[in-house]
Every structure is written in C-alpha cells, then in structure tokens.
C-alpha cells in the first residue's frame, strides 16, 4: 500500500533511522532529541520547524502503523522511540541507508546518494547504489522508491521514496528550487532591518562603555 505517511511522519521516521545509524549510543531517542533531529539544518531538505504536539501526533500515527515502537528503560520512565522500518519493509542495511537519505533530503541522483549515504553505509561504488535502488523499486510487497522522469535542465535522473505517495512533477520542481533556499520561512526584510538596528545600538553602547572605562583609568594616572 503506497502513500501511507504524511510529510511529518516521513521526517520523524527518517530522523529515527539516521540517528540509529550515526549515533547509536543515544538511540532510541527521547521526544526532545527526536524534535531536534527533525529540525536540524544539516542533511535536511526542506529545513523544517516542527513542535512537540506535531511530533507527538506523528509518533502516535506511526505507532498505529507499527513503524515506531515506544521503549522504557529499566532505570528511567522517560519514553524513548525506535523505528521498525527494517522489519516492516524487510530492508537490509543498504536499502535502509538509501531510504533514509530519500526521506530526509528528497529526490536524489545516484551520485548524490553515493555521497550522502557515507555516514550511513559504505557503498563500494555507484553500481551498488544503483542495485539498491533497483531493489527498492522492485520490492514485491510494495515498491518503496521510483525512478523519476528527467526534467528540463537536468543531466541525470533522480529517485524518490514512495512512502508518501506518488511524486508529482510539481513536487519535483518545488524540491529542486528549495535546495538553494536556506529555510522554509526566511526572515522578512523588515525583521532584518530591525536586527541590524539592534546590532548597531549594541555597538554604540559598547563604544560608550569603552570610553567611560578609559576616562575612569585616567583618574589613576
């Protein structure tokens, strides 16, 4: 069954997969750690800002789909969360690494996947990445990835995950344009102007304090 997740659920699940592989000493994740992982600025496209209620709702939905398991340690009652993607979708380490990048960074070329999965799995080369993609595309129970049609101006084809449904041409164009943007909601010009004024006021105050300090020192010369 395709299209079982919304965008927040994809981000939550992808973040759990990433942290399991890259920081196993902190996995499973607490709710706060998971929120930070979802909102981090590196290795994310688009950059998002999700709050606790939103992530909690996504976790409940994922638990209902058996994709997330809540864990309580023997010495702590703080809930921690772990994903079940490998078990539910029958994924090996290579497939899990590729899916993780597709979920967190959107459609990717084979070369981009080769470079961006380095922290997750040590692929031998582009050939192994392509074999893994073909395996995800041809999954018997459910196709998890799709080879997208090449868009105007693109030199290489891209692949996308299918956990949130089919990928439209409009969605591809939107993700392509967002790669050059620093965030979903950049600061407005008036806010930037206000910040610049605050900085200048602080600089002026520092200059005044320095002058007062110099005048104070002269009393003892």
Secondary structure, 3 states (H helix, E strand, C coil): CCCCCCHHHHHHHHHHHHHHHHCHHHCCEEHHHHHHHHHCCCCCCCCCCCCHHHHHHHHHHHHHCCCEEEEECCCCCCEEEEECHHHHHCCCHHHHHHHHHHHHHCCECHHHHHHHCCCCCCCCCHHHHHHHHHHHHCCCCCCCEEECCCCCCCCCCCEEECCCCCCCHHHHHHHHHHCCCCCCCCCCHHHHHHHHHHHHHHHHHHHHHHHHHHHHHHCCC
